[in-house]
Amino acid sequence: MPILVSCPSCSREWTGTVQAHCTICHEHFSTVATFDTHRPGPRRKDGTPSCGKPGDITRRKRDGTVVPMLKPVSTVHGPLWVSWSDDTRHDAEEEPA
């Protein structure tokens, strides 16, 4: 049986053991790597990186095309940001909504 984890500040719940929840912006990510992707911003006064809006984070392909890096997937516990290159990982960790 999966263990249910929750954030005390926003009450978000999840069961995926490799997922990451941001305690600053309270977005939820499929992996630590996708979490790290949303922290590219300039450092805040306390030295921690600032959060980027997951839907606005892009990368430039070799042909110059700009494409999004993350996309939201609906799950029973709420939105989960996944990498476009790994958009099926959430299925093994949470049931889709």
C-alpha positions as CSV (number, residue, x, y, z in Angstrom):
1,M,0.0,0.0,0.0
2,P,1.4,3.4,-1.0
3,I,2.3,5.9,1.7
4,L,0.4,9.2,1.5
5,V,2.6,12.3,2.0
6,S,1.4,15.8,2.4
7,C,2.6,19.4,2.6
8,P,1.5,21.1,5.9
9,S,1.4,24.5,4.3
10,C,-0.8,23.8,1.3
11,S,-2.3,20.4,2.1
12,R,-1.1,18.9,-1.2
13,E,-1.0,15.1,-1.0
14,W,1.0,12.6,-3.1
15,T,2.1,9.0,-3.0
16,G,5.0,9.0,-5.5
17,T,8.3,8.3,-3.7
18,V,10.5,10.1,-6.3
19,Q,8.3,13.1,-6.6
20,A,9.3,16.6,-5.4
21,H,7.1,19.3,-3.9
22,C,8.3,22.9,-3.7
23,T,7.7,24.4,-0.3
24,I,8.1,27.9,-1.8
25,C,5.7,28.0,-4.7
26,H,3.9,24.7,-3.8
27,E,4.1,23.3,-7.4
28,H,4.5,19.5,-7.5
29,F,7.0,17.7,-9.8
30,S,7.4,14.1,-11.0
31,T,11.1,13.9,-10.1
32,V,13.9,15.9,-8.4
33,A,15.2,16.7,-11.9
34,T,11.9,18.4,-13.0
35,F,11.9,20.2,-9.6
36,D,15.4,21.5,-10.2
37,T,14.4,22.7,-13.7
38,H,11.9,25.2,-12.1
39,R,14.5,26.8,-9.9
40,P,16.6,28.7,-12.5
41,G,15.8,32.1,-11.3
42,P,18.1,34.6,-9.5
43,R,19.0,34.0,-5.9
44,R,16.7,35.4,-3.3
45,K,18.0,37.4,-0.3
46,D,18.3,34.3,1.8
47,G,20.5,32.6,-0.9
48,T,17.9,30.2,-2.2
49,P,17.1,30.1,-5.9
50,S,13.8,31.7,-6.9
51,C,11.1,29.6,-8.5
52,G,10.2,29.9,-12.2
53,K,6.7,29.3,-13.5
54,P,6.9,25.7,-14.7
55,G,4.7,26.3,-17.8
56,D,7.0,29.2,-18.9
57,I,10.3,27.3,-18.7
58,T,11.6,26.6,-22.2
59,R,14.7,25.3,-24.0
60,R,16.1,26.0,-27.4
61,K,16.5,23.0,-29.7
62,R,19.4,22.7,-32.1
63,D,17.3,24.0,-35.0
64,G,16.6,27.2,-32.9
65,T,13.0,26.2,-32.0
66,V,12.0,27.2,-28.5
67,V,10.0,24.4,-26.8
68,P,8.5,24.0,-23.3
69,M,10.5,21.8,-20.9
70,L,7.6,20.8,-18.5
71,K,3.9,20.1,-18.9
72,P,1.2,19.6,-16.3
73,V,-0.5,16.2,-16.0
74,S,-3.7,15.8,-14.0
75,T,-3.6,13.2,-11.2
76,V,-6.0,12.3,-8.4
77,H,-4.0,14.5,-6.0
78,G,-3.7,17.5,-8.3
79,P,-1.4,18.8,-11.1
80,L,1.9,17.1,-11.5
81,W,4.6,18.8,-13.6
82,V,6.5,16.3,-15.8
83,S,9.2,16.6,-18.4
84,W,8.1,16.5,-22.0
85,S,10.8,13.9,-22.6
86,D,9.5,11.7,-19.8
87,D,5.7,12.2,-19.7
88,T,4.7,8.7,-18.7
89,R,6.7,8.5,-15.4
90,H,3.7,9.7,-13.4
91,D,1.7,6.6,-14.3
92,A,3.8,4.4,-12.1
93,E,3.6,6.7,-9.1
94,E,0.1,8.1,-9.1
95,E,-3.1,7.2,-10.8
96,P,-4.3,9.8,-13.4
97,A,-7.4,11.7,-12.5
